[in-house]
């Protein structure tokens, strides 16, 4: 776990980090690294690690947030199912930057048959020298369990202890009943209630980070293409085939409750590796992080306009700036229908 005079563990689900207020504070979102560290993935892992190294060097972040599918214990692609060793190698790599970093789980970090389940992997993630991570309130916690593993809050505070920007971390879970063929899961209602409770305690505009997009992301995109001015286009595009959004088929509730609550202003996800879209809808800016993946999708190593990171900058006046950081190629700011 990260240690610093500016960092405190408040309780089992809350951290605080004192940040400078006399300069911009930079958060780098990385998503879908899909690191295999197995017998089949060596070349692609080297490309992914080099990409992350370059993006960190270029942006100089104060904090790194990884929004899921960091490791990929899928034997046909990686040549291993040992996500314990994958996680240990990932931590050693990230610790080399000497920058605090946080995680949320994706749907691939713990594949069926992998060495570690989420609770076990969470214990490993928390051992990183610069890691800010906890199981938090989770599905098998002794008291007040909620769905998922790794639901926690990192409050960015000033020198007087005032909360400047809460960063809510949520596990958007994996699959529905059964496994892959049951479709994607989502943030569960008890997690939503927990999140809204944390927002109401703070009453400060907040960000949330999770892996899979809410259904309203697709809804907003369709409205934008029809010319609905309730949606504001910010950047990026939908690069998945047939304008695909990897959303759950379960009834949505998280976004609607966040709109009613009013304190959640920015959400960041990954999951759909070719989507880089950012929209503002009903007062909430929804952003797909640019992905790293060289391994997870067939043929993705040869694609490039989606590859990069997302830089989130808190300005000294408290305003938030969100920009794409493409690895190699400037991505068009135009999108069909915008």
N, C-alpha and C positions, 0 to 999 in steps of 0.2 A: 504493500500500500504506500502511496505517496506520503512523504513527510516534509513539512515546511512550517516555518513560523506563521505563514499566512494561511495555512490549511487546518481545518478542524473537523473532526468527526462529531457531529451533534447527537446523533442517535443511530439506530440500526438502518435507517433509511434516509438520513439527511447528512450532507456535508456542506461546509461553507469554505469559500476561497476568497480571500481579500485580494482585490485587483487594483492596479493603478488607475486613478481617475484623471491624471494629468496628461494622458496620451490615449490613443486608440488601443482597444483591447481586441485581439484577433483570435477567433475560433475557427479551426479548420475541420470541416466535415469530410471524412473519408468513408466510402461505403463499398461493400461487395468486393473485398480484396480477393476472396476465393483462393486463399493460399493452400496448396496441397501438401508440400513438404514430403512428397512420396516418390516412389520409383518412377512414376510417369510424368511428374510435373516440374522437374528441375529447371528447365529453360524458361517456362512460363512463370514460375515463382521468381526467378531472377529478374525478369522483366517487371513484374508487379512490385517487387521491393525497390528496384531502381526508380520506378515511377513515383512511389511514395516518397522516396528520398529526395527526388528532384522537386516535388510539390512542396514538401516541408522547407527545403532550402529556399525556394522561390518566395514563399509567403511569410516565413518566420513567425509561425503562430505562437500564441501564449498557451493555448489549450487545443488538444485534438479530440474529436468525438468520432468514434467508429460506429456506424449505424447498421451493423449486422452482416452476416455471412463473411466474417473475417477469415474463417478457416473452412475447409471443404473436405470432410472425411467421407468422400464418395469414391470407392475403390476404382470403378471404371475410368474415372478422370484423374484422380490423384495417385492411385497406386497404394493407398493406405486408408485405413479407417481409424487411425490412432490420433484422435483429436486432442489427446493429452499432450503428445509430443508436438503437434501442430501449434497448440496454444503456447507451450513453453518457448518454442522458437519465435513465435510472433512477439511475445513479451520481451524476449532478449533484443529483438530488432527495435521495437518501439522504445525501450528503455535507453537505447543508444542515442536518441535525440535529446534526452534529458528535459523533456517537456511533459507536463501532466497530460494524461489521456483517459478517456472514459469509453465504455462499451455499452451497446445494447445487443441482444441476441437477434439473429435472423432465423430463417427457416432451414438453413443448411448447416449451421455450426455444430449441430448434434444430429447427424443422420441416423436412421435406423441401423442398429448394429455397431455404432461407433463406440469407442473405448469409454467415453464419458457421457453421462447425461448432462442436462443443463445445470443442475445443482452442483455436480462435481466439477464441471467446467468453470462455473462461477467461482468456486473456491480457488482454482488455478489463476483465473483472471485477476483476482484480488491480490495475488502475490507479486504482481509487477511492481518494480521499484518506483515507478512514476504513475502507477495505475490508481484511478479514483473509481472504485467499483465495489458494490456489495450485492448480496442476494436481495437485501431489502425485505419488503413484504413480498412473500412468494407463496407458491401453491401449497407447500408442505411446511410452512413456518409454524412453530409451536403455538403462536398466538396471532389471531386476526389474519389468517392466510388470505391471499388474493391470487388470482391467476398469474401464470408466468413466473419468471425468475429474473431479478435485476430491475425491479421497479424502485427508483430512488430519485432524490432531488439533490442537485448541486446548486447552492445559492452563491452567486457572485455578489460579494459585499464590498462596501467601502471601508476606510480606516476606522470609522466610528461604528461599524457593525450593521449599517443600514443595508437592506437587500436592494441591489441594483437590478439584478436580472436572474430570476430562477430558471434553471435548466432542468426540466422534467425528463427523466429517462424511463421509458416504458418498453416492456417486452410485448411485441405484437403477436407472440406465439408462433406456432408452426402450421399445423394442418388441423382440419376439423376432426370429426369422429373417425378413428382409424388413422390412416397415414396419407400419403401423397394423393391418392385418387379420391379422397374425400374433399379436396379443394383447400384453399388457404383459410387459415384462421384469422383472427383479428384481435384487437384490444377488447377484453371482456368487460362486461358492465361493472363488475366490482373494481376493476382497475380504473375505469372511467370515474367512478364515484370517488375513489382514492385521489385521483388526479385533481378533480374539482375541489375536493376538500383542501388539498395543498395549495391550490390557487387562491381559495377564499381565505386561507390563513395569512397569505402574504399580501394580497391585494396590490400586486405589482405586475406590469406586463411581463409575460413569461414566454419561454420557448419550450417545445417538446421535441424529443428525438425518439424515433422508433423505426422499425424496418419496413413494414408493409404499408402502402398508401391507404388512406381512407377512401370509401366509395365516393365521397363528394369531390374528390380530385377529378375523377372521370366525369362526374356531373357538371362540374365547373367548366371543364374543357369543352364538352359538347355545347354548353350555353355560349361560351366564347365564340365558337365557330359559327354559331347562328347569329352572332352580332349582339348578344345580350350584354349590355353595359354594366350589369351588376358584377361582372368578372373583369379584372384588370390583368392583362398580360404583363409579365415582368421579364422573363428571359427563357431561353431554351426551347426544346421541342419534344415531340413524342416520336421516338425513333423505332419503337417496337413494331413488328409486323402487324398490319391491320389496326394500328393505333391501340395496341393492347395495354390494358392496365391490370396488373396482378392483384386484384382486390378480392376480398372475401365474398362468398355468396350468403353470408349470414346478415341478418338485418343490421344496418348501421345505427350507431348511437353516439359514438365518441365525438364526432365533429359537431353534431347538433347540440349536444350538451356543452361543448366548448364555446359555441356561439352564444348560447344562453348565458353562460357564466361570464363571458366578456373579458377575462384576464389573459387568455391564451392568444397571442398575436402572431406567433410564427411556429410552424411545424416543419420538420425535416425528416425525410425518409429515403430509402434506397429501393432495393428489391428488383425493380425493372431496369436492367443495366443500360439499356439504350435510351431510356427516357431521362431528359434533363430539364423538364418543364418547371417553371415557377409561376404561380398565379396567385392573385389575391381575390378571395371570395368570402363574402359575408364578414369582412373585417379580419380575416385570418390569411396570412400568406403561407401557401403550401409550396414546398420546394423539394424536388427530386435532387439529391446530391449526384454530381457526376461520379461515375463508377471507375474502379480500377481493373476489374476482372479481365484476366487473360485466359482463364481456364474453364469457367462454369458453362458458358454457352459455346456450342460448336461454331467454330469459325470466328469467334469474337476477337481473337488475338490479332486478326488482320484488320479489324475495324478500329477507328481511332477518334472520330469526332465526339464520342460520348465520354472519352477517358479523361479524367482529371479529378478535381476536388472542388469543394464549394467553400468560399471564404466568407465568414460572418464577422463583421466588424462592428463593435460597439464604439461609437464615437464619444468624444469627451462631453458632448452635449446630451448624451443618452440615446441619440438616434441610432438606428441599425441599418447597416449597408450589407447587402447580400450579392456576391458576385461569383460568376463561374471562373474557374481557373483551369482551362484546358491544358492538357499535357503537351500537345504538339501543335494543334491546329486551332486557329481562331474559329469558334463556333458561331454560325449565323445567329443573329438576334431575332430573326424572323421565323414565324411558324405559320403553318397553314391555317387560315381563318382569323389570324390576329389582326 
